[in-house]
């Protein structure tokens, strides 16, 4: 039937759901009587409020319209909206942890905010956040209901005691950095109204080992790859035997020593990363600073590595004449393995052969090669090395990398001479 409509002061209209027209008096143009409904349109001063009424009777629809206009003017619907809105400060710490992990993984994250994380980095990050949740649970904290905004010193104390008692002092800073990253993300990106209670933790600076490798040690490791056992007996019930030999291992260790690159940068290094400096008339490696970019989420300035005599000789051995300018990798150009596999093989291979060559000495890790490079670079370039190393300041280098004995000797950049 055709709906009756009279002009009124209450926002009542007849609305056609077929042609999407509305009118508050007889409309001869629209003949879709079966699609007509009574509809209220009222403004609260900020936005329009709309409601369809479930009746075909004009008088009853007008009563509904009068009440609807009163409700809008009295702010009833504003209050209801507030109840329906998500309050970020009600998010539990368990929900927050899941949100943070999904963000880091890139699930549902806009392209410009996604971070290029290695599998190992993401795995460690997830394990550290899971560890925080587990520690709170062990201390009878209901992580499902504890609001992250209510995180306080008591909860921080539970975490700090566990980490301090379980790990070496050099591990605590990295654990704390990840947890701070989590809380700061919820504050700065999600909008939680809180202060980060983990910022109150003060850590005594641990005494880092800045020893560089000697010429005799490095040559001993290289020689051990050819002369010592490549196999390692692992523990556990399976008694697995691990083979640490890789055809690219010797070249990889030399490349690490002559460039000071981190593992990820090393194994992704390609021949087209080599450029020529017109200003200095020398070959240079121009490399993305992957670690800093991963931590900051921003593009960072590239690092420039001068190709000195040691490195140049190695590059010619690896095919500089034929491969320069190509997009092939410098290490294992025609590889069929993941770069993360190569990273692990370099680390474990160096440690294994160092023990084989020097069983009486304290074990050394792969990063000693980077420390050695930066120690020599410091003497050669002084504080200007900051432009070559891509670190944020000399404090980081002096704390973690510089071998005081080598710096004092005043050696040139040519390593071991």
Residue, then its C-alpha position, 0 to 999 in steps of 0.5 A: x500500500x502507499x504510505x501516508x506522509x505529512x510534513x513534520x518537525x521530527x525528521x520523519x520521511x518516507x524512504x524508497x529502498x529501491x531508488x534510494x529517494x526520500x520525501x516528506x510529502x506525496x511523491x508522484x515520481x516514485x511508484x515503488x510502493x512495496x519498497x517504501x519505509x518510514x525513516x527518521x533523519x535527525x542531526x545531533x549537531x555533529x552528524x546525522x542519525x538515521x533510523x528505519x521504523x518497523x511500521x506502515x502506520x503513519x501515526x505510530x511512525x510519527x510517535x517513533x520519530x518524536x521519541x527518536x529525536x528526543x533520544x538524539x538530542x539527549x545524547x543517548x546514542x553518543x553514550x551507546x557508542x562509547x560503550x561499543x568503542x574499543x578501549x585500548x587501555x582495557x587490553x590485557x598483557x596477553x592480548x598485547x603480546x599477541x598484537x606485538x608479535x603479529x605486528x613484527x611478523x607483518x600480519x595485517x600490517x601496511x606495506x610501508x610499516x612491515x619490517x624485514x626480519x630474519x627468521x632467527x631474529x623473529x624467533x628470538x623476539x617471539x621467545x623473549x616475549x613468550x618468556x615474559x608471559x610465562x614468568x608472570x604466569x609462574x608468579x600467579x599473575x592472570x595474564x588473560x585479565x591483567x591490563x597491560x596499562x596496569x603493569x607495575x614494578x612488582x611484575x617487572x621484579x618477577x621478570x628481572x629476578x628470573x632473567x638475572x638468576x638464569x642468564x649471564x650479565x651480557x644477556x640481560x641487556x638484549x632481553x631488556x631491549x626486546x621487552x622495552x621494544x614491546x612495551x614502547x610499541x603498545x604505548x607509541x603505536x597502539x596508544x596505551x596510556x601508561x609509562x614503561x615500568x621496565x625503564x626503571x631497570x638499571x644495568x651495570x655495564x658488563x665487561x665485554x671481551x674485546x680481544x682480537x684474533x692474532x695472525x697465528x690464530x686465524x691462520x691456524x683456523x684456516x689450516x685446521x679446515x684442511x687438516x683437522x676433523x670436520x666432524x663433531x659429536x653432539x650430545x643427547x640421546x641421538x648422539x648425532x654427528x655434525x659435519x662442519x665442513x663447507x666449501x665456502x668456509x675458508x673464503x667466508x672467514x677471510x671475507x669476514x676478517x677483511x670487511x668486518x661485515x656481520x654474517x647477514x651482510x656477508x652472505x648477501x654480498x653481491x658483486x654489484x655491491x662493488x663501486x669505484x670512488x672517483x674522489x679517492x680513486x679506489x674500489x669500495x664495497x657499498x653495503x646496506x646496514x641491515x641490522x640497524x634498519x631492522x631495529x629502527x624500521x627505517x632506511x639507514x645510511x649505507x656503510x662504505x668498506x675500502x677494498x685494501x690489499x688483503x680484500x682486493x687479493x681475495x676478491x680477485x681469487x673469487x672472480x673479480x675480473x669476470x664477475x664484477x658488476x653482476x648480481x651474483x653473490x660473492x660467496x657461493x654464487x650459484x647457491x641452492x641454500x638459504x642465506x640463513x643456513x650459510x650464516x649458521x654454517x659460518x658461525x658454527x664452522x669457525x667455532x668448531x675449527x678454532x677448538x680443533x686448532x687450539x684446544x687448550x685456549x678459551x673458545x672464540x666465536x665468529x664475531x671476533x673477526x669483526x672485532x679484529x677488523x674494527x680494531x685495526x680500522x680504528x687505528x687507521x682512521x681514528x674517530x672517522x671510522x664511524x663513517x665506515x663502520x655505521x655505528x651510532x657512536x664511538x662509545x659502542x665501538x670502544x665498549x664492544x669491539x676495540x682491542x686496546x693492545x692493537x690500538x696502542x701499537x699504532x698498526x696500519x689498516x693492513x691486518x696482521x702487519 
